[in-house]
Amino acid sequence: MNEAIMEKVSADPFAKLLGIQIIEIEEGKAIVSLNIKENMLNFHGAVNGGVIFSLADVAFAIASNSYGQTAVGIHVTINYMKAGMFKDTLTATAEEVSKNPKLGLYRMTIRNQDGELLATADGMVYRKKEQFA
């Protein structure tokens, strides 16, 4: 992995705010994790859907920008299957499904520490001409 890419994606202020950790980066793939804290819960006592979406989105952003070419999200859909809970460790994996010079499609899966599937998401990026690494 290119050091400039790793430096760029590791500096994401929102990911840092949430406490998201980068586990793995390859071209077209990223794995990130997050330890769930009490302030990430909704009024039902489960992980807020926005937290799960944010974790998936960070993995998506890293995977789609892993080539050093600027890629910006243009559409994401998410499906929630199971609730995450306080003190869970959630892991999001983003994998490239399709890539061409202008568009990229990525599939994200979000699982808890027991490997249970909490959510899936699909995201599309537009690839700009600019290289950042």
N, C-alpha and C positions, 0 to 999 in steps of 0.2 A: 504494500500500500504506500502510495506517495505521501511523504511527510507533510507536504503543503495541504493536501486534502484532509489528513488527520487533524492537523492544527486548526484548519477552518471549521470542520464539523464539531470538534471538541470545544470550540469557543461559543457555541450556541447559547445565548443568555437565557432563553426560556427553558431549554433542557436542563441547564444548571439550576435554575430556580426550582424546578420540580425535583431535582436530584436524580435525573436519568443518567445511567452509566452506559457507556459504549462497551459492548462485549466483543464484537467482531465486525470487521469491515472487509469486504471483498468487492471486486467490480460487480455491480448489480445486486449486491446483497449487504444487509446490515442486521445485526442483532443488538438490541438494547434492553436494559432492565430498569425496574423501578421498585423500590420498597415502599409499600403503601403506609402512609401515616394517617393519623386521625383526621387531620384537616383536609384529606382527600376524599372523605366520605360524604354521601348525600344524606337526606333526612330519613332514609330507610336503613341507614347503617351500612350500606354497600358502597363500593367505589363509584364515585361520580363518573358517568359516561364520558364527560369531557376529559377526564384524566386518562381513561383508556384510549380515547381518540388521540389525545396529545402524544401518548407513548407510541402509538402506531404511526402518527404523523412524523415524529422524529426519525423513526426507523426508515420510513418512506423517503424523507428528505436526504438522509445519509446515503441510502442505496442509490437513489436516482442521481445524486451528485458525485458518486464515487469515481467517475471517470475524469473529474476535473473540469467538466463542461457545465456551465450554469444550467440547471434544470429547475423549473418552477411548477408547483402543483396547479393544475387547472380543474381537477375534479377528484373527489374522494367520496366513496360510500362505505358505510360500516354497518355490520350486523352484530348485534349483541346476543350471545347464547346463554351465558351464565354470569352471575354476579361475582365480582371480586370483593374481598373482605379485608378488614383491618389487619395489618401485619403480613398480608400476602406479599410475595415477590412476583411481580408480573414481568414477563419477557415478551417482547415484540420482535418478530422476524419479518423483514421485508425482502422479497425476492423478485427479481425482474422476470416478467412474463414475456414481454415483447419490447424491442428497442429498434427504432429507426432514426434517421438524422434529426427528425423534428419531434417525435412523440415517444414516450415510454410508458408502459403499463406495468404496475407493480402490485403484488398480492401480499398482504400483511396478515399474520396470525398472531394473536395475543393469548398467551397461556399463563396459568399460575404455576407456583412451585411444584405442584403435583402433576403437571403436564395437562391439566384440564383446559379445554378450549373455551375461552371467555368471549372472544370476538374474532371476526375476520373483516378485512377491509380491502378494497381495491382502489388504487389511485393512479391517475394519469398525469404525466408531466409534459410540459412543452420545453424542448431543449433550445436554449438561446445559442447564439454563435460564440459568445464570450467563453473563454477558458479562464478559470481562476487558479489553476494549479498546473 
